[in-house]
Amino acid sequence: MINVSLVTYYTTRKELEQCLASLRSPLIHQIFLVDNSSSPDIEEFCKSYPSVEYIPNKNTGYGSAHNIAIRKSLEQGQPYHLILNTDVFFNPDILQDITRYMDSHPDVGQLQPRMLNPDGSLQYTVRMLPSPPDVFARRFLPQSLVRKRTDRYILTDMDHTVIQNVPFHQGSFMLIRSDVLREVGMFDERFFLYTEDIDLTRRIHARYKTIYYPMVSAVHNHRRESYKSFRLMLVHSFNMIRYFNKWGWFHDPQRTEWNRRLDEMISEKE
């Protein structure tokens, strides 16, 4: 069985309805919806969904809000916890497929399906671990000048039709074993937004496989808000600084080794 955490911040009813429709599966035990906007409208909306526990919260950040739900989830003893964005939707049947895969592969700690854009194109949500030049180039330089570096970082040359073990999963869809969360910990609450997913995936990757599973897919209506809002760009930048302060700016042996393995894997397939 799966528990789910959703974090909302002035989310629309339409988006929530589409997301919750994806969770109409007998595998879903409990959905914890942490509302960082503490909206009476969202609270009222949740009353129509018996499996949803509404949790009002001041805006403490994405990872911190999910941790509120994860703590409740771990107390219930369900084998899996799904960290999900409200702007993600999918056929509920995929939950059977991905839990069956994890049941039969105990060395897998975390899984993400193929993520698609609303137009059906591939969304590059599993990546190499970022280095400071990767982040700076992707954020501030013309892509025509840094396309090769950006493509390497987001693994455009990886075979996205086969199962791969990748150390960075974007946080829009993260299916994780509950026992793994107990072992490695939850989101690091020093990260308010944007880098908590990199940090958690790499902590799990150090002990378990973190699998990209393209046999099923979900749609992510990724709005890339930090590319449109100066305030969110600053939030993203400050949290990247915290991330590199934690793991290393230019000396990060795990990053060097794991990214080298990905380079070799891609080269072997060319």
C-alpha positions as CSV (number, residue, x, y, z in Angstrom):
1,M,0.0,0.0,0.0
2,I,1.0,3.6,-0.7
3,N,0.7,6.8,1.3
4,V,0.9,10.0,-0.6
5,S,2.0,13.5,0.3
6,L,0.8,16.6,-1.6
7,V,1.9,20.2,-0.9
8,T,-0.3,23.0,-2.1
9,Y,0.2,26.8,-2.2
10,Y,-2.8,28.6,-3.7
11,T,-3.4,25.6,-5.9
12,T,-6.6,25.6,-8.1
13,R,-9.4,23.1,-7.6
14,K,-9.1,22.0,-11.2
15,E,-5.4,21.0,-10.7
16,L,-6.2,19.2,-7.5
17,E,-9.1,17.3,-9.0
18,Q,-6.9,16.1,-11.9
19,C,-4.2,15.0,-9.5
20,L,-6.5,13.3,-7.1
21,A,-8.2,11.4,-10.0
22,S,-4.8,9.9,-10.7
23,L,-4.8,8.4,-7.1
24,R,-8.0,6.5,-7.4
25,S,-6.4,3.2,-6.9
26,P,-6.9,0.4,-4.4
27,L,-3.2,0.7,-3.6
28,I,-3.7,4.2,-2.1
29,H,-4.1,4.0,1.7
30,Q,-3.9,7.7,2.7
31,I,-3.3,11.0,1.1
32,F,-1.9,13.8,3.2
33,L,-2.5,17.2,1.7
34,V,-0.3,19.9,3.4
35,D,-1.7,23.4,2.5
36,N,1.0,26.0,2.8
37,S,-1.6,28.7,2.0
38,S,-4.0,27.4,4.7
39,S,-6.9,28.1,2.3
40,P,-10.4,27.6,3.5
41,D,-11.4,26.8,-0.1
42,I,-8.9,23.9,-0.3
43,E,-10.0,22.7,3.2
44,E,-13.6,22.6,2.1
45,F,-12.7,20.9,-1.2
46,C,-10.8,18.1,0.7
47,K,-13.9,17.2,2.6
48,S,-15.2,15.5,-0.6
49,Y,-12.3,13.1,-0.5
50,P,-12.4,10.6,2.4
51,S,-8.9,9.4,1.8
52,V,-7.4,12.9,2.0
53,E,-6.3,14.3,5.4
54,Y,-6.1,18.1,5.1
55,I,-3.2,19.7,7.1
56,P,-3.1,23.5,7.2
57,N,0.4,24.9,7.4
58,K,2.3,28.2,7.3
59,N,4.6,28.4,4.3
60,T,7.6,26.7,5.7
61,G,8.9,25.4,2.3
62,Y,8.3,22.5,0.0
63,G,10.5,19.9,1.8
64,S,9.5,20.9,5.3
65,A,5.8,20.7,4.4
66,H,6.2,17.2,2.8
67,N,8.1,16.1,6.0
68,I,4.9,16.9,8.0
69,A,3.1,14.4,5.9
70,I,6.0,11.9,5.7
71,R,6.2,11.7,9.5
72,K,2.5,10.9,9.7
73,S,2.9,8.4,6.9
74,L,5.8,6.5,8.5
75,E,3.7,6.1,11.7
76,Q,1.2,4.1,9.7
77,G,3.7,1.4,8.5
78,Q,2.7,1.4,4.8
79,P,5.6,0.0,2.6
80,Y,5.7,3.0,0.2
81,H,5.4,6.7,0.3
82,L,4.8,8.8,-2.9
83,I,6.0,12.4,-2.9
84,L,3.9,14.0,-5.7
85,N,3.3,17.5,-7.2
86,T,-0.2,18.6,-7.6
87,D,0.5,19.5,-11.3
88,V,1.2,15.8,-12.1
89,F,-1.4,13.4,-13.4
90,F,-1.4,9.8,-14.7
91,N,-3.4,6.7,-15.2
92,P,-3.9,5.1,-11.8
93,D,-3.0,1.7,-13.2
94,I,0.7,2.7,-13.3
95,L,0.8,2.4,-9.5
96,Q,0.3,-1.4,-9.8
97,D,3.2,-1.6,-12.3
98,I,5.8,0.5,-10.3
99,T,5.0,-1.1,-6.9
100,R,5.3,-4.5,-8.5
101,Y,8.7,-3.6,-9.9
102,M,9.9,-2.4,-6.5
103,D,8.5,-5.4,-4.7
104,S,10.6,-7.6,-6.9
105,H,13.7,-5.4,-6.7
106,P,14.5,-4.9,-3.0
107,D,17.7,-3.0,-3.9
108,V,15.6,-0.2,-5.4
109,G,15.0,2.6,-2.8
110,Q,13.3,5.1,-5.1
111,L,11.6,5.2,-8.5
112,Q,10.4,7.8,-11.0
113,P,8.5,6.9,-14.1
114,R,9.0,8.6,-17.5
115,M,7.7,12.2,-17.1
116,L,6.1,13.9,-20.1
117,N,5.1,17.4,-20.9
118,P,1.4,18.1,-21.6
119,D,2.1,17.9,-25.3
120,G,3.4,14.3,-24.9
121,S,7.1,15.2,-25.3
122,L,9.7,13.8,-23.0
123,Q,10.5,15.9,-19.9
124,Y,14.1,15.5,-18.7
125,T,13.5,15.0,-15.0
126,V,16.4,12.6,-14.2
127,R,19.8,14.2,-14.4
128,M,23.4,14.2,-13.4
129,L,24.3,15.8,-10.1
130,P,24.8,19.5,-10.8
131,S,28.1,21.3,-10.6
132,P,28.3,25.1,-10.1
133,P,29.2,25.6,-13.8
134,D,26.2,23.5,-14.8
135,V,23.8,25.7,-12.8
136,F,25.4,29.0,-13.8
137,A,25.4,28.1,-17.5
138,R,21.8,26.8,-17.5
139,R,20.5,29.8,-15.6
140,F,22.4,32.8,-16.9
141,L,24.1,32.1,-20.2
142,P,22.5,31.9,-23.7
143,Q,21.6,28.3,-24.4
144,S,23.1,28.6,-27.9
145,L,26.5,28.9,-26.2
146,V,26.1,26.2,-23.5
147,R,23.8,23.6,-25.2
148,K,26.4,20.8,-25.1
149,R,26.9,21.3,-21.3
150,T,23.2,21.6,-20.6
151,D,22.4,18.5,-22.7
152,R,25.0,16.5,-20.8
153,Y,23.6,17.6,-17.4
154,I,20.0,16.8,-18.3
155,L,21.0,13.5,-19.9
156,T,19.5,14.1,-23.3
157,D,21.7,11.4,-24.8
158,M,20.7,8.8,-22.3
159,D,18.4,6.0,-23.7
160,H,15.1,7.0,-22.1
161,T,13.4,3.8,-23.2
162,V,15.3,1.6,-20.8
163,I,15.5,1.4,-17.0
164,Q,18.4,3.4,-15.7
165,N,19.9,4.1,-12.2
166,V,20.3,7.9,-11.9
167,P,21.3,9.9,-8.9
168,F,19.0,12.9,-9.3
169,H,15.2,12.7,-9.6
170,Q,13.2,15.9,-9.9
171,G,10.8,16.0,-7.0
172,S,7.5,16.0,-9.0
173,F,7.1,12.2,-8.6
174,M,9.2,10.2,-6.1
175,L,8.1,6.8,-5.0
176,I,10.2,5.8,-2.0
177,R,10.3,2.8,0.3
178,S,9.2,3.9,3.8
179,D,12.0,1.9,5.4
180,V,14.5,3.8,3.2
181,L,13.1,7.1,4.5
182,R,13.5,5.8,8.0
183,E,17.1,4.9,7.2
184,V,18.4,8.0,5.3
185,G,16.0,10.6,6.6
186,M,13.4,12.9,5.0
187,F,13.9,16.2,3.2
188,D,16.6,18.5,4.6
189,E,14.6,21.4,5.8
190,R,17.5,23.9,5.3
191,F,16.4,23.9,1.6
192,F,13.2,26.0,1.3
193,L,12.6,25.1,-2.3
194,Y,14.1,23.5,-5.5
195,T,17.2,21.6,-4.2
196,E,15.7,19.4,-1.6
197,D,14.9,16.7,-4.3
198,I,18.6,16.5,-5.4
199,D,19.7,16.2,-1.8
200,L,17.3,13.4,-0.9
201,T,17.8,11.4,-4.1
202,R,21.6,11.4,-3.8
203,R,21.3,10.3,-0.1
204,I,19.2,7.4,-1.2
205,H,21.4,6.7,-4.2
206,A,24.4,6.3,-1.9
207,R,22.7,3.1,-0.4
208,Y,20.1,2.0,-3.0
209,K,19.3,2.2,-6.6
210,T,17.3,5.3,-7.6
211,I,15.5,4.1,-10.7
212,Y,14.2,5.8,-13.8
213,Y,11.4,3.5,-15.0
214,P,10.2,4.4,-18.5
215,M,7.7,1.5,-18.8
216,V,5.0,3.8,-17.6
217,S,4.6,7.5,-17.7
218,A,3.0,10.5,-16.0
219,V,2.4,14.0,-17.2
220,H,3.9,17.0,-15.4
221,N,2.6,20.5,-16.2
222,H,6.0,22.0,-15.2
223,R,5.7,25.7,-15.1
224,R,9.3,26.5,-14.4
225,E,8.3,29.4,-12.2
226,S,11.8,30.3,-11.1
227,Y,12.5,31.2,-14.8
228,K,9.6,33.7,-14.8
229,S,9.8,35.2,-11.3
230,F,12.8,37.2,-10.1
231,R,11.8,36.4,-6.5
232,L,11.8,32.7,-7.2
233,M,15.0,32.9,-9.1
234,L,16.6,34.4,-6.0
235,V,15.1,31.6,-3.9
236,H,16.4,29.0,-6.3
237,S,19.9,30.6,-6.3
238,F,20.1,30.9,-2.5
239,N,19.1,27.2,-2.1
240,M,21.7,26.1,-4.7
241,I,24.3,27.9,-2.6
242,R,23.1,26.0,0.4
243,Y,23.3,22.8,-1.6
244,F,26.9,23.4,-2.7
245,N,27.9,24.5,0.8
246,K,26.6,21.1,2.0
247,W,28.0,18.8,-0.7
248,G,31.0,20.7,-2.1
249,W,31.4,23.4,-4.7
250,F,34.3,21.9,-6.7
251,H,35.3,19.0,-4.5
252,D,32.5,16.5,-4.5
253,P,33.8,12.9,-4.9
254,Q,30.4,11.3,-5.2
255,R,29.3,13.8,-7.9
256,T,32.6,13.1,-9.8
257,E,32.2,9.4,-9.6
258,W,28.5,9.1,-10.3
259,N,28.5,11.5,-13.2
260,R,31.5,9.7,-14.7
261,R,29.5,6.4,-14.6
262,L,26.7,8.1,-16.4
263,D,29.1,9.5,-19.1
264,E,30.5,6.0,-19.6
265,M,27.1,4.4,-19.8
266,I,26.0,6.9,-22.4
267,S,29.3,6.4,-24.4
268,E,28.9,2.6,-24.4
269,K,25.5,3.0,-26.1
270,E,26.6,5.3,-28.8
